[in-house]
């Protein structure tokens, strides 16, 4: 049996060039990133400029009150390094406090669920250490779009429409910010965010009297962690409606902002088919992709083809096993990663895959530890009766009460000097919590990924980093970075990236062909987002996978949901050919939003 050949037609070309490449989830961010490269900036200047633009043009997918993880390598040091911009739980975010508030789960919307925002500080740290541009120039693109306006995406308007009753009835500052004319904005309508433009201006102004470039960036960090943090904290302390249907006050404090500092960590890596795959540590879900690859590496190539029934089944079953271990062991703690990624353990897990779909959560046992098994709910109604089911299967998925599943953006950049970065900013969505009027943004809700049950690696406690779903990828070949890859999608991020890696590294697909190819993922694992339910044996597939393949999956016991032809995955990537030095880029056509550019 041979691997399914890629189609001759792709929705877009795989871009090739020698100067620099950018790919993001919005064409304006991609254009700004490429503009930075054209004006002499490096990949880190370009990625940061794009990131702040994404706060403005994809506010339903990320914001300055959110989080960031990235994996990068520099022209001077090819070692994959993680940029850690995931803030921890505030000092007041105790399990006991949440339970005393009558909650069984950390809410999916509302400032009580806010971790310390990490994205802005992470970009500033990266600029300080590896960028070349002045902060004023990096932020100039975002300031201009926020101050002068940009044409609104259809999806932003649809998201605002979904939460309009919440805004009108409970979050008046969000209604004023996002519905200034008393209605959700229309697709293509020019919108501004002057408050956020002023906030960015404050970062620039804070460093205007400082001595050198690094000192100017440090002054901006101090402004963010001091005066700006104070305004956010004071606003969040006013009780407001949360996804559970009850009102609560945030517990985040200025001291929490001040205590957090973004920084760097070694990447977690695995060798697969002659390539090194680099991910975050197990405080994120990234190593689950590595575990899945380790399991799949023991199969013949025909079982690694997601376009066939045998391959799709094998991939889904391997993902279930890796994600079950994610639930059991991953967190901001002592995670036995060496054991989880070992060949012997991968072989044990591989032996559990049969020709039938599993409907169980099956974590393994490693290092003499008893695995944590989370509550397994197929539906959830809060004690107060609030909340609602999430609408839709694709991106973004937002409920009328503001809780969100899988809303994120992504940035990949490579420059002519050999700097390369894959970054996934998220959180602080416009629907996360009420807009802080003076700042033009809201706090995020990353703490919803913590459990209130005792004994979990992610049981909520002060100072704990929630196990984020943000999971960019860097691939090295012969010790040289060759690919930066990522996708929005919550629990699906690594699942969709897995399909890309299998199709390119095993099947020989071009980057654009791999992004275009039919996507699928499992839902047979508790979700990381409120209300944290699961669907035993659940699988979501793009209908283009084919009725014969889908019927075969159903015969094997998978509970298949057909999501439509072009609905899953928002992958983008940039790459370097190690033999020729030729740069490449590709981006997702779904949603007509993501774009790559370069020359």
N, C-alpha and C positions, 0 to 999 in steps of 0.2 A: 504494500500500500504506500503510495507516494504522498508527499505533502501537497496540499491544495495550492495550485499556482496562483500568484497574484494576478488580478485582471490587468489587461493592457491599459484600460482607462483609469485615470485617477481624477478626482474632482479638481485638483490643482497640481502643479508640478512640485516636485521636491526642488527647492531653490538651491543653487550652487554658486559659489563665488570664492573670493580670496580676501575680501576686505573685512567683512563683519556680518553677522546674522542676528536677527531678533525674532522672537515668536512669543506672542502673548494671547490672552483671551479677549482682547479688544483691539481693533485696528488703530485707534488713536494712541494707545499705549505703545504698540509696536512702532508706529511712526515716530513717536517721541524718542523711544529707545534708539532707533536707527539714526535719528537726528543727532543725538549725543555722540554716537560713533563717528558720524560724518564731521563733527566739529572737534574731533580729537580726543574725546573722552574714551575711557576704557569700558569694559563690559560691566564693571561694578557701578560706575557712574550711570551707565545706560539703564541697568536694571533698577537702580534706585529711582531714577527719574520716571520710569514706566510705572513703578509701584505707587508713587504718590498720585500719578494720573489715574490709576485704577481706583483709588479712593474716590475720585470725583466721577468717573464715567461708569464704573461698575459698583455703585454704593450698595446694591442689593447683594453683592458677593463678597465684599470686604470693606474695611474701614480702618482709620488710624487707631480706633479703640480695640483692634483685634490683635492677631498673632502672626508669626512668620517662622517658617523653617526653610533653610536653603542648604544646598550642597554645592561647593565650588572648588575650583583649583586655580592657581595663579600661574602666570608664565614662568615665574621663578621657582615655584614649588608645585609639582604635579600631584602632591598628596591630597586626596579628597578630604575636605574639611566641612563640618557642619556649622552653619550660622544658626545659633540657637536664639530665637526670638519668641519662645513660649513662656509667658509669665506664669507664676504660681498662684495658688489660692491665697487670698488675703488672710491676714492674721485673724480676722473675725469670722472667717468662713469655716466654722466648725460643724461637724456632723450633728452635734447636740443642738446647735442653734437652728439648723434647718429642720430637725425633727420637732423642736419646740414651736416652730412656725406652722406645724401641721402638714409638713411635706413628706412624701415618701420617695420622691425623686428630686434631684436638682432641677429646677425649672428650665425649660427650653428657651424662654424669653423673659426679660426683666433683669435689672442690674444686680439682683442678689446672686445671679449665676456668673457674674463677671470675675474672670481671672485678671491679674495685673496685665494691662496691655503691653505687648512686647514688640509689635511690629515696627513702630517708629524708632524706638531705641535701637533695634537691630539694624535698621537701614543706616542710622547715623553712625553706629560702630563700624559697619562695613565701609562706609564712605571714609571715615577717619583713617582706617588702617590700610585700605586697598584702593580707594578711589583717588581721583586726581582733581576733580572739579570742586569749585567753591559751592557751598550749600545753596547760596542764592541762585546759582545757575541750574543746579539740579532740581530745585523746587519751582523754578520759574514756569515750567510747563503746566504743572498742576495749579499754581496760583492763577495763571491766566485763564484756564478752563473754569475754575471755580468762580473767579471774579467776573469774567466776561461771558461765560456760558458755553454750552456745547449741546448738540442735538441729542435728545434723550433716546436711549435704547427702548425698543418695544417691551423688552422683558422687565426693565426697571418700572415702567408704568404699570405693567401687569402685576408686579409684586406689590406696589403701592396700593393698587386696586384691591388686592386680596386682603390687605390689612387695614383698609380705609375705615371700617367700623371701629376697630381697636383704636386707631389714631384719633378719630372724632370723639369717642366716648371716654377714653382713658389716657391717651398720650397726646394732649393738646399741642405740646411743643413739636412733636413729629408731624401732626396735621399742619401746623403753621409752616414747617420747613418743607414738607414734601407735597402739600396740597394748598399752596398759597392762594389759589383761585377757587378753593372749596371743592375741588375734584382732583382725581389722580391726573398727572400730566400725560399728555398724548405722545405717541411715538413721533420722534422727530422734532418735538417742541424744544425750543431753547430754554435750558434751565441753568440756574446759577446756584452757587453756595458761597455767598459772600462771607459768611461767618467762618467757614473753613479757610477761605483765602486769607482772612485776617489771622487765623491761628497759625498758618504756615508763615505768614509774614512776621509773626512774633518770634518764630524760631530763627529766622534770618536776622532780625533786629537784635536778638539777644547776643549774637556774636559779633555785632558790628564794631564794637570797641575792643575786641580781643586781639591778641598779638599775631598769632599765625593761624594757618588753616585748621590745624588740629584743635587749637584753643577755641576757635570760632564754633566748631562742631560740638565741642564739650560744653560751651555756653548754651547752645541750642538744646542739648540733652538736659542741662540743668533747668532750662525754662520748661521743658516738657514734664520733667519729674517734680517740679515745684509749683509755680503759679498755674500752669495749665491743669496739672493734676488736682490742685485745690478746687478749681471750678468744677471739674468732673465729679469729685467726691461730694461736694456740697449738694450738687444737683441729684446725685444718685441716692442720697440719704432721704429724700422725700418719698414716702411710700407710693407705690404705683402698681398697676395690674401686671401679673405674671401669667405664664402659660397655664398654670394650675387653676386659674380662675379666681385667685385671691391676690390681695395687695400686700406687698412687702417692701421694706427699705433695703437698699444696698448696704453692704458692710465694708466695702473697700475704703481704704484710708490713704491719705497723702504719704504716710510712712511706708505703705506697701509699694507705692510708686518709687519712692526714694531707695528702698532696699533692693530693688530689682535692677540688674544690669545684664543686657544681652552679651553674648560672647561666643566662643568657639569651642567645639568638641571634635574629637576624632570621629570619622565616619565608621559605621559598622559595614563590613564587606563580606562578600561571598564570591567564590570563583564559580562561573557557570559557562561551560562550552568555550573556554579560552578567553573569557572576559571577566573583569572584576566589577561587580555591581555594588555601588556605595549608597548607603541609606543612613538615616538618623539612628540614634540609639533606641532602646525599647521604651523610652518615655514617649515615643511616637509609635505609630503602627508599622513603620518602615521595615523592620526585620521580618514581618509576616510575609512580605514579598520574597525575601531571601529564603525563608523556610519553605515557601511554596516551590521556589526554583530548586531547592535541594531535594525535595520530594520528587519533583518531575524529572530531575536529571537522571534518575535511574530507569526511566522508560525509554523505549525506542521512539524515534522521531514522529512516527505516525500517531502516537498518543499525545503529542504536543501540538497538534493541529486544531485550533479552536473552531475551524470551519467544518469539521466533521463531527458526527455524533459521538464517536469513540473519543476523539480529542476533547470536545467540549465537556463530555461527562468526566473525563479524567481530570481536566483542569478544575472543574467545579468541585470535585471531591477533594482534590489537593488543597484548594483554597479553604474549604470548610475545616480541614484539619489544622491548617496554619492559623486561621482566625480563631478557632477554639482555643489554641494556645495563647493567642493574643489576649483573649478574655481571662484566661487562667493565670497568666504570669506577667504580662507587660504592665509597666508603670514606672513611676519615678522612684525606683527602689532598686534593690539588689536582684536583678533579673538573671537567671542562669542561661545567658545567651550562648555561651560556648557549647553547652549541652544541647540546647534547642537547635543549634545550627550544625551539629556534628553529623558526619555521614552515618554513624550507627543509628542515631535517633531518626534521621530521615528515612532510613531503611525500615525501621519499625513502623513509622507512620505510613509509608508507601504500601506496606503489606495489608493495611486496613482497607485499601481501595478495592472494591469488587465491581461487578458489572451492574450493581444496583445502587440507586441514590440513597445516601444515608439521610435519615430524618432526625438524627440525634446530634447533640453537641458533645464532641468527643475529645476533650483535652487529654494530652498525654501526661505521664508522670516522669519528672526529671529531677535529678539532684536530691532525691529523697523527699521531695515536697508534695504535699497534697494540693491538687489544683483547685483554685477557686471556681465555683460554678455560679454564675449570676442568676438572678431571677429570670425565668423563661416565660415571658408573657407574649401571647399572640395579639393581645389588645390591652388597652389601659385606659381607665377613667379615673381622674384624680378624685380624692375624697370630696373636694368641693364641687365636683361636677364640671370643672372648666376644661379647656382644651378641646381639640377636635382632631379628626383624622387629617393627615397630610394629603394634599391634593396633588395629583400628577406623578409621573414616573420619571421624568427627565430632569433637566436642570433649568432653573432652580425649582426646588420643591419647598413651598412655603404654605403654612396653614394660616387661616384668618386670625388666629391668636398670636401669630408672630414667630412660633417655633419653626425652625428651619432644618432641612436635611440636605447636606451635600452642597452648600453654597460657598464657593471659593473661586479664586482666580489663579492664574499661573503666568510665570515669566521665565523665558530661557534666552540667554545672550552668550555669544562667543565673539571675541574680537580678533584682530589680525595679529596680535602679539601672543595669543594663546591663553588668555584669561577666559574662563568659562563658568557659568553659574546657572543652576536650576533652582528657582525660588517659588514657594507656594504661600502667598499671603492669604489670610482669611480672617473671619470673625469681625465683630463690630459692624455687622450688616445693618442697614437702615431699619430693619425690622427686629433687631436684637433687643433693644430697650429704648426708652424715650430719648429723643434727640436733646443734647445739651445745647440750649439756644445760643449761648455766647461762643461756643466752639464749633458748631456745625457738624458734630458727629455724636455717636452714642458709644456706650461701652459694649463689650462682647459678652458671650455666654458660654465660654469654653468649659466652665465648671460642670456643665451638664454631662460631661464625659466621666465624671466621678460618681461612684456609688455611695449611697447612704448606709448600705449594709456593712457590717463589720467583716474584717478578714479578707477583703479584696486588695489586690495590689494597687487599686485606684480608689480605695475608700477615702472620702474627702477628709482632708486635714490641712491646717494652715501650712503654707510653704511648699505644698505638693504641686508639682506640675501635672495638670490633667493629661491623660494619655491622648495626645492630639492625633487627629486623622491626617494632618498635613504631612505629605510624604514625597518630596521631590527625589529624583534619581540622577546619579552620575554614573556613567559607564566608562571604564578604562580598558584599553587593549594594549597589552605589552607594557603596562605601566603608564601609558599616555591617555589622558582624557579624550574620549571620542564621541560622547553623547551626553547631553543634558536633556532630561525628559521629565514631564509631569502632567498632572491633570487635576482639575477640580473633581468633586464627587464624593466627599465624605468617606464612608466605608468602601466605596467603589474605586477610590483613587489608585490603590495598588493593584486592584483586580484588573482594571483597564490597562494599566501600564504593563502588567504581566503579559497580556495578549500582544501588546506591541513588541515586547522583548522576544517572545516566542516566535512571532512572525518574522522579525528581522534577523535575530541571531541564529534561529534554527531553519526557518522557512525561506530566508533570503529575500524578503520583501524590501522594497524601498521605504524610506520613512513615511512618505505620503500614502503609499499603498497600505501600510500597516495601520495608519491612523484612519483611513477610509474603511477598512475591512469591518465586517459585522462584529459588534461588541456583545458581551454578556457578562453577568455577574451573579453571585449567590446572595440570597437574603436569608440563608439558613444559619444566621448568627445574630445574637442580640445587637441591635443598632447602637452606635455610639452617641446618637442624638436622642433627646427627649421625643417620644416616651419610651424609648429603648426596648421596643418589641422585636420579635423575630418571626419568620415564617419557616417552619421546619420543611426541609427539602425544597425550599423556594429557589427559583432561578428566574432572572429577568433577561430576556434576549431581544435583540433587534430582529424584527420579522424577516429581514433579508438573510438571516441565517438559513432560511429555507424550511418549507413545511416537512420535508422528509427528515431532516435533521431534528427539527423540533418534535415531531411525532416519535422519533426514536428516543429522545430524551424523556419524553413523557412515559413511554413504555418502561424505561429504566426506573421510573418512580419520581422523577423531578416534577415539581409543581411549577409549570412554566407560565410566566406572564409575558405576552408579546407586547413590547413597548412601542411598536411602530418601526419604520424603516431606518430613520436617522435620528435617534434620540439619546443614545448612550455614549458617554465619553466626551471629554473636551480636551483631548491630548494636544500638546505641542512639543516641539523639540528643536534643538540645534545640534550640529555635529561637526566633527573634524575627521577627515580621512587620514589615518596615520601614515599611509604610504605617499600621498601626494600633497597633503596639507590643505586640500580643498575643503572649504566650509560648506555646510548645508543647513537647511531649515525646512520645517513643515508644520502645518497647523490644521486644526480641526475645522471641517466645513459645517458641522451641525450647528444650527442656530444662526448661521451666517454672521458670526461675530468675531471669532478668533482669526488672526492673520499672522503670517510670517513675512518678513522683508529682509532684504540683504543684497549684497553685491560682492 
